[in-house]
């Protein structure tokens, strides 16, 4: 809806810029579907996979930019205190703790996960990679002094090469060893895939039809006070037209 409004009421172009591009988690797949809806309009473009400096160059040339993060740490990290954040080019932002944000609640409660999340082939202690790197959720229960509320990483080494890599950097980082069983107890996704909710497809179709209010009862969380969709679009258009 926002893209259509921009194309209808401004002379601006729209660039669809991916953030994550890898097998099983590829923003380009979703952006390509969005691009196909407007492919006959020469004012919309799909930016391909580029390194971070090249993507920063594209973003720097944008007159107005909207980006999102689902694990912003302004509110902390320990005990799952991270937030959902939307940042806008005019310095305004949306910041909401994960427990109060409807999107994040749909995500952590397994309503909107990718299908691949329920059939991941890379679970278990023994993997094809040299290392596994991720958030060490629950470190506060195992080794509280390693929890600085800014984020603690869990690193598993699987090969001699991975062990060599870890030894090469261990003197430059703060690290301590824990038992695999401890890490898995706090991070069960190491060993098993997520299980989608049975009504996942219904939830996704409801969101696509812009009837988001209908699924809020599933979350049992308060809905953050926010501007209406029309108000948000109006503000963005004013900025693009130089009126705001």
Secondary structure, 3 states (H helix, E strand, C coil): CHHHHHHHHCCCCEEEECCCEECCEEHHHHHHHHHHHCCCCCCEEEECCCCHHHHHHHHHCCCCCEEEEEEECCCCCHHHCCEEEEEECCCCEEEEECCCCHHHHHHHCCCCCCHHHHHCCCCCCCCCCCEEEEECCCHHHHCHHHCCCCCCEEEEECCHHHHHHHHHHHHHCCCCCCCHHHHHHHCHHHCCCCCCCCCHHHHHHHHHCCCHHHHHHHHCCCCCCCCCHHHHHHHHHHHHCCCC
